[in-house]
């Protein structure tokens, strides 16, 4: 007999009335009944129950058995919660589409408010669910099979059974998954703060719009456990995240209570529980009293952003926790928590936002000993990473010590490697300088501060003691961004060589000199940021520049487009973040168009996974002068070397009407200085090129071709070109000359074509610059084409020296006279896939 029917029969036998409901495969759920109405404004005001932290289960074997049951229950609960979030998100696309019509169900702003942070919550829990399921799957069939005859209760397990069960339980590691999820729990704060607005919109629209009412009262979900369908209201689904986040601490307590102290997960679970308690405590305080100080226009002092930065004071660098409130910036020092006690913050300084001026200073070049120190720390970090990999299946004690040392090395790098300076200047005369390692993060801080400072903010003197003490509960960033804390992402991250080829940008509102900055995340063993050179003033800048990264644990790539003004402050035009997926990145190039604010940047990515060696010491780039042009082009990943393109672009920008632009030489010292810059740092060389005397720029271009070990037009073609010039029939001569040009190596041919087109454009202004085609051929002929030297093994008869010069000039002059020269290809093709992929933020 069914247990339920048995219970009904017993109650009826005792003359107790029983109300039996009709069976239905639809379950109604609505948490918003009249008696709960008053609780909605503060859904997190729940009484905390102090459960003992000491596990009550006696033997480790029983604890591990119970732990497995608890984890499976969590997995099932996560599956149900994800299903509920999917149901909540189901109408979002339709509502967005409706918002653009003449009769929208909800406006765009209302749709944004109703679903605010819900996709992020879904993604966060999907990641946790997938990770937990992958860890639990190998243990689903490891339970002892149920015996037909129960053993005698006094019979003890054999030592072999105990050892096997204990090893299986200790091998199951999930603490990193819980710690990662709790580190992202700040996403819930945005949802909680927005919750009341979302519910208000849902209620209003449910009463006023029958279309929305139909949608909001009939949202269905299939329950995976019993295949029944659950009927939700919109409000009930919106309450699910609130209900979920309040249970986080209880779930972590259950897992921790069933985890033996000697288990490798115990420390991570303790930390996750501490962070969860801190978060819920801050949320509860915020829901009860929000913030104490009320500013003008009804504004309240609220925490808008926080994070770790480097504070520079009298040349000393210190890692600080910065808090941005609606009316001030508060800089604090985090005091590590003693055992059994809560972390504390100490006040360092604060600045009112009213009248605060910001100045972003570009890369700060540190002294040589700083680079050496950073390299030493990076090398130690790399060695500790190798030790951790070796200890992964060995002693947990050694692994824990290595991980602690690794975190110390990361903290040192976090303090000494940042190069981007954000200067803060208050009207009172106080100033502070902050350093950040990421330009992307710096711009986020700058935007957040600027958004608050542009309003007329009333300055209310803060109670610094109270404000600093509240930081522990209010903080959204729990710890410094140490990659070693994200231990569960190894399989999803990149390890090897990642190359980004930055091609071009479009969509600028006005001509600008622009460069692109690319950043990757991961361990700090290698350089994580690189920049292109700045373009000339243009609406459609081009770079075709390759930036190569050695990556270890990289998961995200960030791209910033920056406008550079002469003598002024650089301005970020836009930024975007791209998720790096090892399954879609290949050793072949993949071309993409990335929306970056107001512009679109075209780039290509390729990834080659391989084990990484220790970080190499900082090296200068390979020289470009006195180096075969093919080697330079291969090193830069282009067909026309950057030194040629940059000099040509600069001459065309401001030298086309300069008299004798290629005949009158610039100062030898300026030319030598630019040559040295091109040999050591392309970005620095291009920056100098922008302000150098234009005749020095043209002199650098001539010097580059003159110092090539082999001339641009190969020496072995000299005799053939000389004979082709003697062909009387013009059509036959043209065919022969173009055929000889086609036989040149790709880099030589494309560079020569690029130069010819440039010189043709120069000659179009010959009435002003006095540079005719013959003058240009006379200047460049001897550098581009050289006669064979018998002693070097070149075949063919020697040519009289007077005839040599004539041939050199006439060959270049002939090509300059051609009107049907093919267009030059400056870069290698990077679009190996059939179609370009447009990546959106």
Order of alpha helices (4+ residues) and beta strands (2+ residues): alpha-beta-alpha-alpha-alpha-alpha-alpha-alpha-alpha-alpha-beta-beta-alpha-alpha-alpha-beta-beta-beta-beta-beta-alpha-alpha-beta-beta-alpha-alpha-alpha-beta-beta-beta-beta-beta-beta-beta-beta-alpha-alpha-alpha-alpha-alpha-alpha-alpha-alpha-alpha-alpha-alpha-beta
